[in-house]
Amino acid sequence: MHGHRASASSSSTPRHPASILLLLCFLCATQTAAPAAAAARSGEEPTTSTALIGLLLRVQSTALRALGPDGFDPKRYVDLPLSTDARAAAAALPSPDKPPPSRAEMERYLARYFGAAGSDLVPAAAELEDFEAEPRGFLPRVRSRAARAWALEVHALWRLLARRVARGVAERPERHTLLPLPRGVVVPGARFREVYYWDSYWIVRGLLVSKMYYSAKDTVLNLVHLVQKYGFVPNGARSYYINRSQPPLLSSMVLEVYEATGDVKSVREAFPSLLKEHSFWTSEIHSVAIRDNRGHVHNLSRYQANWNRPRPESATIDEELASKINSTADKGKLYHQIASAAESGWDFSSRWMRNSTDMTMLATTYIVPVDLNTFIFKMELDIASFAKLIGDNETSEKFLEASKARHIAIDSILWNSEMEQWLDYWLPTDGDCQQGVYQWKSDSQNRDTFASNFIPLWLNAHHSGSVQFADTAKSERVMASLQKSGLLRAAGIATSPTRTGQQWDFPNGWPPLQHLIAEGLLHSGSKEAARLAEDIATRWVRTNYGAYKATGKMHEKYDVEACGKSGGGGEYKPQTGFGWTNGVVLSFLEEFGWPQHKGIDCSRRGEVGLTG
């Protein structure tokens, strides 16, 4: 598969009928047709939900006027379940031209007409039938008493994060932004009171380490249910999130559960949804055709939300940012870029900005991202494997060919042999495309370094017996590039080397990025890379442990400059809980173990045989 760039699948003309080519050229020029076009594909929110969100946005705006910006979280107000008649709640709310209520009046109003945010999710620790305080076979390679005791505390956090959707959500959907789900859920924690898409991958990984196979399967089948309803997995299980998705890792979750349980029935149940999701990510709205310098046309994917208004969960923040812009049309374009950046999961980062100091310069939909195409390549391989498993050889061959074409596309368009990294590709903003096809230009690769530039290494851990995405020699060159990048710090991998105040930039390190890169290094076939993977995991586990001992919490992200320090920045306060953090720590402890002699605190005691 690797290196054969002249294959028929990559050198043919783009796989688009003429009508779609016209649409793509139109998108090249405007980028604002996406919400309308995508609406026809995925459907708008139900009318009742739209009405409720409209009311909650009025509540949100009034609350900001009443309470002031200090500590204000706009998401709280769009998560409120309505407890009475919507018309009465709307009538009791003062209009924007009237003086705002006092703090006490605002809180009385909320208590009268709404339930507490998150109250339509019921704690479900008692319903976790597969939870055991110390599961049989749990982390056999963790020999350190301190490490094992802490791992059991992290394992026990699944009980605090377990929920089920209250019965009233399905019975009275017009009163809730929460989407009804058929099975028990595990939430990330804190302000994130619902299921999130890409968080769920690491939650599943952690649940499997905890031997909680039913809970892991429930997590996956809830996402399958969402695809069946919407044609894709929304960003999160709220009606205001169905305008966008998140990094597509559903097939990876299905695979992890299948490999842990051997349950072919679940694969069959999920399979049609995986095909739907692939169609979503390769549709004309997400697809980009680029011709390389040999004349071969390659199809890759980008993030593009179905939205050009303020995000309801952050409407007051988005409106304040857009207040710098005069034109209504230009405000809509900014809102579209903001929502598309949120679809990436990296909300927000200088990675998506033409000017890292100015959020109004977001240009997410003009970027072909390394990580998104890595995940879709993995999805295509997974679907090929599942199709073969259930006896659909024709579909298996089709997706194997699709994965080969995407592999060639990633290496042709995104690989940079000088930097030995995969780089995001920036599309021209002036509509410079011919018949829906962009011409590749070397200076359109983003030469800034981000952790995402190394995510294709992850494919080394998941090549299912086929040829590795990057062979050992190439993986070692990428590893050397990572070591010189400035991203490897005292407590983990930084998201970028640039300090911007955005949460997906320096000095923050995020659990998914540590795991994706370390797992790829571990399985690259290089002993040196495996040692670096262990070093990354060691540093990350220690900073998690140090922060937990200091605060009693697992954190959403960490500051990689200092062991034991939680991360910051961004548009909301740092959160604790935390689903994917727990999953990554448990996965690292399972993959690497923890010897008895090796200290787990930030003193680095017993650090033997690790790099740098």
Backbone torsions as a table, in degrees:
resi	resn	phi	psi	omega
1	MET	NA	-40.5	-171.1
2	HIS	-77.2	131.1	169.4
3	GLY	91.3	-11.2	-178.2
4	HIS	-90.0	80.1	-169.8
5	ARG	-77.3	-13.6	-175.7
6	ALA	-97.5	23.2	-179.6
7	SER	-65.2	156.2	-177.3
8	ALA	-59.2	-35.1	-175.3
9	SER	-69.6	-22.1	-178.4
10	SER	-101.4	-20.8	-174.0
11	SER	-98.8	-2.3	178.9
12	SER	-75.5	171.1	174.0
13	THR	-67.6	161.1	-175.9
14	PRO	-60.5	148.6	-175.4
15	ARG	-84.6	60.7	-178.9
16	HIS	-136.4	131.5	171.0
17	PRO	-65.1	165.8	-174.2
18	ALA	-57.8	-39.3	-177.9
19	SER	-62.8	-36.5	-179.9
20	ILE	-74.2	-34.0	176.1
21	LEU	-59.4	-41.1	177.6
22	LEU	-62.7	-41.6	178.4
23	LEU	-62.6	-42.0	-178.0
24	LEU	-64.3	-40.6	177.1
25	CYS	-63.7	-38.1	176.6
26	PHE	-62.2	-42.2	178.5
27	LEU	-64.4	-37.5	176.8
28	CYS	-52.6	-41.0	-172.9
29	ALA	-83.5	-32.6	-169.1
30	THR	-116.0	-42.6	-176.4
31	GLN	64.4	0.2	-177.6
32	THR	-103.3	-2.9	177.2
33	ALA	-76.7	-16.4	-173.0
34	ALA	-57.3	-47.3	-178.6
35	PRO	-59.0	-43.8	-178.6
36	ALA	-67.7	-42.6	-179.7
37	ALA	-66.5	-40.9	-178.3
38	ALA	-70.6	-27.9	179.9
39	ALA	-60.1	-38.0	179.5
40	ALA	-66.1	-27.6	-178.0
41	ARG	-81.7	-48.8	-170.2
42	SER	-102.0	-14.0	-179.3
43	GLY	85.2	142.7	175.7
44	GLU	-80.1	172.8	176.8
45	GLU	-62.5	150.6	173.8
46	PRO	-56.2	149.4	-176.7
47	THR	-56.5	-42.5	-178.7
48	THR	-63.3	-38.2	178.6
49	SER	-67.7	-40.7	178.6
50	THR	-60.3	-41.9	178.3
51	ALA	-63.6	-43.2	179.6
52	LEU	-64.3	-43.7	180.0
53	ILE	-62.1	-38.6	176.6
54	GLY	-58.7	-43.5	177.2
55	LEU	-64.1	-46.2	-177.2
56	LEU	-65.5	-31.4	175.7
57	LEU	-67.5	-35.5	174.0
58	ARG	-64.8	-42.0	177.6
59	VAL	-61.6	-44.5	-179.7
60	GLN	-58.3	-47.7	-178.6
61	SER	-65.2	-41.4	178.6
62	THR	-65.5	-39.6	179.6
63	ALA	-63.0	-38.9	178.0
64	LEU	-63.4	-41.5	177.5
65	ARG	-64.9	-36.8	-177.1
66	ALA	-77.9	-40.2	-170.5
67	LEU	-98.6	-22.0	-177.1
68	GLY	84.0	166.1	-172.6
69	PRO	-76.9	-17.1	-174.9
70	ASP	-66.5	113.7	178.5
71	GLY	73.9	10.5	-176.6
72	PHE	-76.3	128.5	177.0
73	ASP	-117.9	106.5	-176.4
74	PRO	-63.0	-25.1	-177.2
75	LYS	-63.7	-31.7	-179.2
76	ARG	-52.0	-40.0	-168.2
77	TYR	-80.1	-26.4	176.1
78	VAL	-88.3	-1.6	174.6
79	ASP	-98.6	-1.0	-176.8
80	LEU	-73.3	124.8	172.7
81	PRO	-79.4	135.2	179.5
82	LEU	-74.1	130.6	-177.9
83	SER	-109.0	3.7	-179.1
84	THR	-148.8	-166.5	-179.0
85	ASP	-68.8	133.0	-177.3
86	ALA	-62.9	-36.9	-178.9
87	ARG	-65.6	-38.1	178.0
88	ALA	-65.8	-42.1	179.5
89	ALA	-63.4	-39.7	-179.8
90	ALA	-68.5	-39.9	-178.1
91	ALA	-66.7	-31.6	-177.3
92	ALA	-80.7	-7.3	-177.7
93	LEU	-90.1	127.1	-179.3
94	PRO	-64.5	145.5	179.6
95	SER	-73.6	158.8	-176.3
96	PRO	-60.0	-23.5	-178.6
97	ASP	-85.6	-2.5	177.3
98	LYS	-96.4	158.3	176.7
99	PRO	-59.9	144.1	-179.8
100	PRO	-68.6	153.5	175.9
101	PRO	-68.6	162.9	173.4
102	SER	-72.8	169.4	178.0
103	ARG	-58.7	-45.0	-179.0
104	ALA	-64.0	-41.2	178.8
105	GLU	-64.9	-38.7	179.5
106	MET	-63.9	-45.1	-178.8
107	GLU	-66.6	-35.7	176.6
108	ARG	-65.6	-40.8	178.1
109	TYR	-60.7	-47.4	-179.0
110	LEU	-61.5	-43.3	-178.8
111	ALA	-65.3	-31.5	-177.2
112	ARG	-76.1	-39.5	-169.9
113	TYR	-107.2	-11.6	-173.9
114	PHE	-136.6	153.2	167.3
115	GLY	-82.9	170.2	179.1
116	ALA	-68.5	149.2	176.6
117	ALA	-59.2	128.1	-179.6
118	GLY	90.2	-5.3	-176.9
119	SER	-73.4	-11.0	175.8
120	ASP	-89.2	5.4	167.1
121	LEU	-111.0	129.3	-173.7
122	VAL	-102.3	129.7	174.4
123	PRO	-53.7	137.2	-171.0
124	ALA	-132.3	27.8	179.6
125	ALA	-56.4	-40.3	-176.9
126	ALA	-68.0	-18.0	-177.4
127	GLU	-94.4	1.3	178.4
128	LEU	-81.5	86.3	-175.9
129	GLU	-68.7	-20.1	-177.7
130	ASP	-98.4	8.2	177.8
131	PHE	-87.3	130.2	170.4
132	GLU	-127.0	143.9	-176.9
133	ALA	-58.3	-37.4	174.4
134	GLU	-140.6	93.5	-174.7
135	PRO	-64.4	149.5	175.7
136	ARG	-64.1	132.2	179.5
137	GLY	78.7	17.1	-176.9
138	PHE	-77.7	119.1	174.1
139	LEU	45.8	63.0	-176.9
140	PRO	-64.0	-21.7	-177.4
141	ARG	-93.0	2.3	176.3
142	VAL	-90.8	103.0	-174.8
143	ARG	-96.9	-24.0	-180.0
144	SER	-67.8	130.7	179.5
145	ARG	-63.0	-43.0	-178.6
146	ALA	-64.5	-43.4	-179.5
147	ALA	-65.1	-41.0	-178.1
148	ARG	-68.8	-42.0	179.2
149	ALA	-61.0	-42.1	179.2
150	TRP	-68.4	-41.2	179.0
151	ALA	-58.8	-36.8	178.0
152	LEU	-68.9	-32.6	175.4
153	GLU	-68.4	-40.6	176.8
154	VAL	-63.7	-45.1	176.8
155	HIS	-55.0	-39.9	-177.9
156	ALA	-69.1	-17.5	180.0
157	LEU	-66.7	-19.0	176.6
158	TRP	-58.0	-31.6	-180.0
159	ARG	-66.9	-33.9	-180.0
160	LEU	-75.8	-24.2	-177.1
161	LEU	-98.1	-3.5	-178.4
162	ALA	-78.5	135.0	179.1
163	ARG	-142.0	165.8	163.2
164	ARG	-135.0	151.4	-179.7
165	VAL	-74.0	129.0	-179.7
166	ALA	-61.0	147.4	-176.7
167	ARG	-57.1	-35.0	-176.5
168	GLY	-63.6	-19.8	-177.8
169	VAL	-65.9	-44.2	177.9
170	ALA	-74.5	-31.6	-177.9
171	GLU	-74.7	-35.3	-179.3
172	ARG	-131.6	66.6	-175.4
173	PRO	-61.4	-23.6	-179.1
174	GLU	-68.8	-9.7	179.8
175	ARG	-101.7	3.6	-172.5
176	HIS	-137.6	140.3	165.8
177	THR	-87.2	-16.5	176.5
178	LEU	-65.7	135.6	177.4
179	LEU	-88.6	133.7	178.0
180	PRO	-67.3	136.7	177.5
181	LEU	-126.4	145.3	-171.7
182	PRO	-78.0	-15.8	-172.8
183	ARG	-129.3	170.8	176.8
184	GLY	-61.5	151.5	-176.0
185	VAL	-126.3	159.6	170.6
186	VAL	-122.5	120.0	-177.2
187	VAL	-94.5	158.5	176.8
188	PRO	-63.0	-41.8	179.4
189	GLY	128.3	165.1	176.3
190	ALA	54.6	-126.1	-175.3
191	ARG	-69.5	-13.7	-178.9
192	PHE	-91.9	88.1	-168.6
193	ARG	-97.9	25.8	-176.1
194	GLU	-151.8	171.1	176.7
195	VAL	-69.9	137.8	171.9
196	TYR	-117.8	149.7	-171.2
197	TYR	-67.2	-69.8	-169.9
198	TRP	-74.9	-23.1	170.4
199	ASP	-53.3	-36.6	-172.1
200	SER	-63.5	-26.8	178.8
201	TYR	-60.9	-47.7	-178.0
202	TRP	-76.9	-26.0	171.0
203	ILE	-64.0	-44.3	177.0
204	VAL	-61.3	-44.2	179.3
205	ARG	-58.7	-42.6	179.7
206	GLY	-68.6	-42.0	178.0
207	LEU	-60.0	-37.4	179.0
208	LEU	-68.3	-38.2	173.6
209	VAL	-60.6	-37.1	179.9
210	SER	-79.8	6.0	179.0
211	LYS	61.9	27.6	-179.4
212	MET	-99.4	70.2	-170.5
213	TYR	-68.8	-37.8	179.9
214	TYR	-67.2	-41.2	179.5
215	SER	-64.9	-39.2	177.4
216	ALA	-63.7	-42.8	180.0
217	LYS	-66.0	-40.2	177.5
218	ASP	-60.6	-41.1	178.4
219	THR	-58.3	-45.5	-178.9
220	VAL	-67.1	-44.8	-175.3
221	LEU	-70.8	-25.7	171.0
222	ASN	-63.0	-41.0	178.5
223	LEU	-68.3	-38.1	175.1
224	VAL	-59.1	-42.4	177.3
225	HIS	-58.4	-41.0	179.7
226	LEU	-66.4	-38.9	176.7
227	VAL	-63.7	-41.5	179.2
228	GLN	-58.9	-34.2	-177.0
229	LYS	-85.2	-39.8	-171.3
230	TYR	-112.5	-11.5	-178.2
231	GLY	87.7	-1.2	177.7
232	PHE	-164.2	170.8	175.2
233	VAL	-91.3	116.4	176.5
234	PRO	-62.3	160.1	175.2
235	ASN	-45.5	-45.3	178.8
236	GLY	-155.7	169.4	-173.6
237	ALA	-87.0	57.3	173.2
238	ARG	-132.0	147.3	-178.4
239	SER	-62.7	-27.5	-179.9
240	TYR	-78.2	-3.3	178.0
241	TYR	-99.1	-1.3	-173.6
242	ILE	-82.1	12.3	173.4
243	ASN	-90.7	0.7	-177.4
244	ARG	-162.3	165.1	175.8
245	SER	-109.2	-154.3	174.3
246	GLN	-148.6	173.7	-178.8
247	PRO	-46.8	126.3	-168.7
248	PRO	-81.6	100.6	-177.8
249	LEU	-122.3	16.6	-178.7
250	LEU	-62.4	-44.4	-179.3
251	SER	-61.5	-34.8	177.9
252	SER	-66.1	-36.5	176.5
253	MET	-67.0	-43.6	178.1
254	VAL	-58.9	-42.6	-179.6
255	LEU	-64.7	-44.0	-179.4
256	GLU	-60.6	-43.9	-179.7
257	VAL	-67.0	-40.8	178.8
258	TYR	-63.2	-44.3	-178.6
259	GLU	-66.0	-29.2	179.5
260	ALA	-81.8	-27.2	-171.2
261	THR	-119.7	-21.4	-175.3
262	GLY	70.0	18.4	-175.2
263	ASP	-83.1	95.1	180.0
264	VAL	-69.6	-29.4	-179.8
265	LYS	-58.9	-41.9	179.0
266	SER	-65.2	-36.4	176.8
267	VAL	-62.6	-45.7	178.6
268	ARG	-61.1	-39.5	-179.0
269	GLU	-66.4	-36.9	-176.5
270	ALA	-83.1	-23.1	-167.9
271	PHE	-55.5	-48.9	179.6
272	PRO	-59.3	-34.0	179.4
273	SER	-70.0	-33.9	177.1
274	LEU	-65.8	-38.1	176.7
275	LEU	-64.6	-41.0	177.8
276	LYS	-62.4	-44.2	-177.5
277	GLU	-65.4	-39.9	178.1
278	HIS	-61.4	-41.0	177.9
279	SER	-61.3	-38.2	178.2
280	PHE	-60.7	-47.4	-174.3
281	TRP	-78.0	-15.9	177.9
282	THR	-109.2	9.6	178.1
283	SER	-66.9	168.6	-176.2
284	GLU	-61.0	-25.6	-178.6
285	ILE	-72.1	-37.2	-178.7
286	HIS	-94.4	-20.0	-172.7
287	SER	-80.5	142.9	177.0
288	VAL	-131.8	130.5	177.4
289	ALA	-104.7	127.5	-178.4
290	ILE	-131.0	130.9	178.1
291	ARG	-95.2	125.6	178.7
292	ASP	-81.1	179.1	-174.5
293	ASN	-73.1	-7.2	173.8
294	ARG	-92.3	-3.2	-178.4
295	GLY	90.9	5.2	179.5
296	HIS	-86.8	134.5	-179.8
297	VAL	-97.9	130.8	-177.6
298	HIS	-120.4	143.3	178.6
299	ASN	-109.2	121.8	177.3
300	LEU	-127.1	179.0	-174.8
301	SER	-125.9	157.2	178.8
302	ARG	-136.1	167.3	172.9
303	TYR	-82.1	138.6	176.4
304	GLN	-161.2	106.0	-177.2
305	ALA	-78.4	157.3	177.0
306	ASN	-94.6	67.0	-171.3
307	TRP	-165.7	138.5	174.4
308	ASN	-141.4	34.6	176.5
309	ARG	-129.0	172.1	175.7
310	PRO	-58.9	141.7	174.0
311	ARG	-64.7	126.0	-177.9
312	PRO	-54.4	-39.6	-176.9
313	GLU	-70.9	-13.1	180.0
314	SER	-138.8	31.4	-170.6
315	ALA	-60.2	-42.5	-177.3
316	THR	-66.2	-33.5	178.0
317	ILE	-69.1	-46.7	-179.0
318	ASP	-63.4	-40.7	-179.3
319	GLU	-65.2	-38.4	178.4
320	GLU	-64.8	-42.2	178.3
321	LEU	-62.2	-43.9	-177.2
322	ALA	-73.4	-12.2	-179.9
323	SER	-64.7	-16.3	177.0
324	LYS	-75.9	-10.0	-175.1
325	ILE	-110.1	135.2	-176.1
326	ASN	-87.4	-42.2	-173.4
327	SER	-74.6	132.2	177.1
328	THR	-61.8	-41.3	179.4
329	ALA	-63.2	-41.0	-179.5
330	ASP	-70.0	-32.7	173.6
331	LYS	-61.3	-45.0	178.9
332	GLY	-59.7	-39.2	177.8
333	LYS	-64.3	-41.4	178.2
334	LEU	-63.9	-45.1	179.2
335	TYR	-59.7	-37.1	178.0
336	HIS	-63.9	-42.3	179.1
337	GLN	-68.2	-36.8	178.2
338	ILE	-62.9	-49.3	-179.4
339	ALA	-63.3	-36.2	179.0
340	SER	-68.5	-36.3	174.6
341	ALA	-65.5	-37.0	176.1
342	ALA	-64.5	-33.8	177.0
343	GLU	-62.9	-29.9	-178.9
344	SER	-70.0	-17.3	-172.3
345	GLY	84.7	-20.8	179.5
346	TRP	-94.8	68.2	-178.7
347	ASP	-110.4	99.2	10.9
348	PHE	-133.1	168.4	-175.1
349	SER	-152.3	151.5	173.0
350	SER	-61.8	-16.7	177.9
351	ARG	-55.7	-32.1	-175.6
352	TRP	-99.6	5.3	-170.0
353	MET	-114.5	135.9	174.8
354	ARG	-69.0	-29.7	177.6
355	ASN	-131.5	114.6	-171.7
356	SER	-66.9	-9.8	179.4
357	THR	-99.3	0.1	-172.6
358	ASP	-135.0	106.5	-178.3
359	MET	-64.9	-22.4	178.4
360	THR	-71.2	-6.8	179.3
361	MET	-96.2	19.8	174.9
362	LEU	-59.7	139.1	-178.7
363	ALA	-143.3	43.7	-171.2
364	THR	-55.5	-42.2	-173.4
365	THR	-74.9	-7.8	176.8
366	TYR	-94.7	9.7	-174.9
367	ILE	-118.8	132.6	173.2
368	VAL	-97.5	108.0	-168.8
369	PRO	-87.0	141.3	177.0
370	VAL	-60.1	-50.0	-171.6
371	ASP	-67.8	-42.6	179.5
372	LEU	-57.1	-45.4	-177.6
373	ASN	-72.1	-28.4	171.3
374	THR	-62.0	-46.1	-178.1
375	PHE	-67.1	-37.1	179.3
376	ILE	-70.9	-37.7	173.3
377	PHE	-56.8	-46.7	178.2
378	LYS	-61.8	-41.6	177.3
379	MET	-57.7	-44.3	-178.6
380	GLU	-64.2	-41.4	175.7
381	LEU	-63.9	-42.4	179.9
382	ASP	-61.8	-46.5	-179.2
383	ILE	-62.2	-39.9	177.2
384	ALA	-59.8	-42.5	179.3
385	SER	-67.2	-43.4	-180.0
386	PHE	-65.2	-41.0	-179.9
387	ALA	-60.8	-41.8	178.0
388	LYS	-64.7	-39.5	-179.5
389	LEU	-61.4	-38.5	-176.8
390	ILE	-96.6	8.0	172.3
391	GLY	88.2	16.3	178.6
392	ASP	-101.6	79.5	-173.7
393	ASN	-68.4	-31.6	179.7
394	GLU	-63.6	-47.1	177.8
395	THR	-65.2	-37.6	178.1
396	SER	-58.3	-46.8	-179.9
397	GLU	-65.2	-40.4	-179.9
398	LYS	-59.0	-45.3	-177.1
399	PHE	-78.7	-26.3	173.2
400	LEU	-65.2	-40.7	176.2
401	GLU	-65.9	-40.2	178.4
402	ALA	-62.1	-40.4	179.6
403	SER	-66.3	-37.7	178.2
404	LYS	-63.8	-43.2	179.5
405	ALA	-63.0	-41.0	-179.6
406	ARG	-69.8	-37.1	176.0
407	HIS	-57.5	-48.4	179.1
408	ILE	-62.7	-40.3	-180.0
409	ALA	-63.4	-44.4	179.8
410	ILE	-61.1	-45.0	-178.5
411	ASP	-72.5	-29.8	-179.0
412	SER	-77.9	-39.3	-171.6
413	ILE	-99.4	-35.5	-170.3
414	LEU	-106.1	-23.2	-177.7
415	TRP	-74.4	138.0	175.6
416	ASN	-123.6	109.3	-173.9
417	SER	-73.2	-22.4	177.5
418	GLU	-71.5	-45.2	-179.9
419	MET	-85.8	-16.0	-175.2
420	GLU	57.4	45.7	176.7
421	GLN	-143.0	161.2	168.2
422	TRP	-92.5	133.5	-173.7
423	LEU	-120.2	140.2	171.5
424	ASP	-57.1	148.1	-178.8
425	TYR	-113.8	127.1	-178.7
426	TRP	-93.3	125.2	175.8
427	LEU	-81.9	150.4	177.6
428	PRO	-66.4	144.2	-178.4
429	THR	-92.9	0.9	-177.1
430	ASP	-99.8	12.2	178.7
431	GLY	74.4	24.0	-177.4
432	ASP	-78.6	79.3	174.4
433	CYS	-142.2	149.5	-178.2
434	GLN	-113.3	120.0	179.5
435	GLN	53.2	40.0	177.2
436	GLY	78.8	10.0	-177.1
437	VAL	-121.7	129.1	174.3
438	TYR	-87.8	148.5	174.3
439	GLN	-94.0	126.4	-178.8
440	TRP	-64.0	136.2	175.7
441	LYS	-132.6	133.3	-175.0
442	SER	-61.9	-33.9	-177.2
443	ASP	-79.7	1.4	174.5
444	SER	-88.2	-7.9	172.1
445	GLN	-72.8	137.3	179.4
446	ASN	-82.0	107.8	-174.4
447	ARG	-83.7	2.0	171.5
448	ASP	-70.3	148.4	-176.6
449	THR	-94.3	128.9	174.1
450	PHE	-132.5	156.1	177.4
451	ALA	-58.6	-29.3	179.7
452	SER	-62.1	-22.3	179.3
453	ASN	-63.1	-16.9	-175.4
454	PHE	-110.2	0.5	-175.9
455	ILE	-64.5	-30.7	176.6
456	PRO	-56.9	-21.0	174.6
457	LEU	-56.4	-30.0	-178.4
458	TRP	-56.6	-29.8	-178.4
459	LEU	-63.8	-20.4	175.7
460	ASN	-60.2	-28.9	-177.4
461	ALA	-84.8	-7.5	-170.8
462	HIS	-141.8	50.0	-178.5
463	HIS	-99.0	3.4	169.0
464	SER	51.5	38.1	176.2
465	GLY	85.7	-11.6	177.2
466	SER	-82.3	-179.7	-178.6
467	VAL	-63.1	139.3	-179.8
468	GLN	-62.6	147.1	178.6
469	PHE	-62.5	-45.3	176.0
470	ALA	-127.5	120.1	-178.2
471	ASP	-67.8	175.7	-174.1
472	THR	-58.8	-43.5	-177.9
473	ALA	-63.6	-44.4	179.2
474	LYS	-66.6	-39.6	178.5
475	SER	-61.3	-37.7	179.5
476	GLU	-68.3	-35.0	177.0
477	ARG	-68.6	-39.8	176.5
478	VAL	-64.4	-40.3	178.4
479	MET	-60.3	-43.3	178.8
480	ALA	-62.8	-37.5	177.0
481	SER	-64.8	-40.6	176.4
482	LEU	-61.2	-41.8	-178.1
483	GLN	-65.9	-26.5	179.8
484	LYS	-94.0	-4.1	-169.8
485	SER	-75.9	-20.7	-173.1
486	GLY	86.9	-0.3	-179.1
487	LEU	-82.7	-25.9	-178.4
488	LEU	-80.0	115.4	-173.9
489	ARG	-123.9	-177.1	-173.8
490	ALA	-58.5	-32.2	-173.4
491	ALA	-123.0	20.2	177.0
492	GLY	139.7	-167.0	-178.0
493	ILE	-92.9	122.4	175.2
494	ALA	-71.9	150.4	179.8
495	THR	-70.4	-37.0	174.8
496	SER	-153.3	167.1	177.1
497	PRO	-88.7	2.9	-172.2
498	THR	-106.1	127.2	179.1
499	ARG	-90.3	107.8	-176.3
500	THR	-119.3	-11.9	-171.7
501	GLY	90.4	-12.4	174.3
502	GLN	-78.5	148.0	-172.2
503	GLN	-75.3	-20.4	176.4
504	TRP	-100.5	44.5	172.5
505	ASP	-141.7	-180.0	179.8
506	PHE	-59.9	142.4	6.1
507	PRO	-99.8	22.0	-174.8
508	ASN	-78.3	140.8	168.6
509	GLY	-118.2	138.7	-175.2
510	TRP	-115.1	140.4	-177.2
511	PRO	-52.6	-46.4	-177.3
512	PRO	-58.0	-39.3	-176.0
513	LEU	-68.9	-37.9	176.4
514	GLN	-59.9	-45.0	-173.6
515	HIS	-71.4	-45.5	-179.2
516	LEU	-58.6	-46.0	-175.8
517	ILE	-73.8	-45.3	-179.1
518	ALA	-63.5	-41.0	-180.0
519	GLU	-65.2	-37.3	176.8
520	GLY	-65.5	-44.3	177.5
521	LEU	-61.6	-42.2	-177.3
522	LEU	-59.4	-34.8	-173.9
523	HIS	-106.1	20.3	-176.8
524	SER	-82.0	-10.3	-177.6
525	GLY	91.8	-0.4	-178.8
526	SER	-106.8	128.8	178.0
527	LYS	-66.2	-38.0	178.8
528	GLU	-64.2	-40.9	178.5
529	ALA	-65.9	-37.7	177.4
530	ALA	-63.1	-37.6	177.3
531	ARG	-66.5	-39.6	177.1
532	LEU	-64.4	-40.1	177.7
533	ALA	-59.0	-42.5	179.3
534	GLU	-66.6	-37.0	177.7
535	ASP	-62.1	-46.2	179.1
536	ILE	-60.5	-46.6	-179.3
537	ALA	-62.8	-41.1	-179.8
538	THR	-61.6	-48.0	-179.6
539	ARG	-61.5	-40.9	-177.4
540	TRP	-69.1	-44.4	178.9
541	VAL	-61.4	-41.2	-179.6
542	ARG	-64.6	-41.0	-179.2
543	THR	-69.1	-34.5	174.2
544	ASN	-63.9	-43.8	-179.4
545	TYR	-64.2	-46.1	-178.2
546	GLY	-60.7	-43.6	179.3
547	ALA	-68.1	-36.2	179.6
548	TYR	-65.4	-43.1	-179.7
549	LYS	-67.0	-30.2	-179.5
550	ALA	-81.0	-31.5	-171.6
551	THR	-120.4	-15.2	-174.5
552	GLY	74.3	14.3	-175.5
553	LYS	-131.9	153.2	165.7
554	MET	-96.6	137.7	-170.4
555	HIS	-108.9	155.1	-178.6
556	GLU	-64.3	-35.4	-176.6
557	LYS	-154.4	165.6	-176.6
558	TYR	-135.1	154.0	174.7
559	ASP	-84.8	114.3	-172.3
560	VAL	-80.3	-0.2	177.6
561	GLU	-78.9	-20.8	-175.3
562	ALA	-144.8	131.0	179.4
563	CYS	-63.4	131.1	175.2
564	GLY	88.1	11.2	-176.9
565	LYS	-110.1	126.5	179.3
566	SER	-75.3	160.9	-177.1
567	GLY	-84.6	175.5	-179.5
568	GLY	-152.5	-161.1	-179.9
569	GLY	83.4	178.0	176.7
570	GLY	85.3	-167.6	-170.5
571	GLU	-97.9	0.9	176.5
572	TYR	-142.1	163.6	-179.6
573	LYS	-66.7	148.9	177.5
574	PRO	-54.9	139.7	-173.9
575	GLN	-109.9	153.5	179.1
576	THR	-123.4	165.3	179.9
577	GLY	160.7	-66.2	-33.5
578	PHE	-132.8	125.5	-166.4
579	GLY	-45.5	-60.1	-174.3
580	TRP	-74.1	-26.5	176.1
581	THR	-63.1	-46.4	179.0
582	ASN	-60.7	-43.7	-178.0
583	GLY	-63.7	-39.9	-179.9
584	VAL	-69.7	-43.1	178.2
585	VAL	-60.1	-47.5	-179.6
586	LEU	-64.1	-37.9	178.0
587	SER	-65.2	-43.3	177.9
588	PHE	-62.7	-42.3	179.6
589	LEU	-65.6	-33.1	176.4
590	GLU	-73.1	-41.5	-175.4
591	GLU	-73.5	-35.9	-173.6
592	PHE	-112.3	-16.6	-175.2
593	GLY	68.1	-173.6	176.0
594	TRP	-155.3	104.6	-176.6
595	PRO	-62.0	156.9	-177.1
596	GLN	-61.2	-36.7	-175.0
597	HIS	-78.7	-13.1	-169.2
598	LYS	-89.3	119.2	179.6
599	GLY	-68.3	144.4	-179.0
600	ILE	-106.0	-7.0	178.5
601	ASP	-83.5	-179.6	-172.9
602	CYS	-75.2	0.7	179.4
603	SER	-74.1	-14.5	-179.9
604	ARG	66.3	23.2	179.5
605	ARG	-62.1	137.2	175.4
606	GLY	76.2	21.2	-178.7
607	GLU	-80.2	92.4	-174.4
608	VAL	-112.3	133.7	172.1
609	GLY	76.1	15.1	179.6
610	LEU	-102.4	157.7	-178.4
611	THR	-81.8	154.1	167.8
612	GLY	43.6	NA	NA
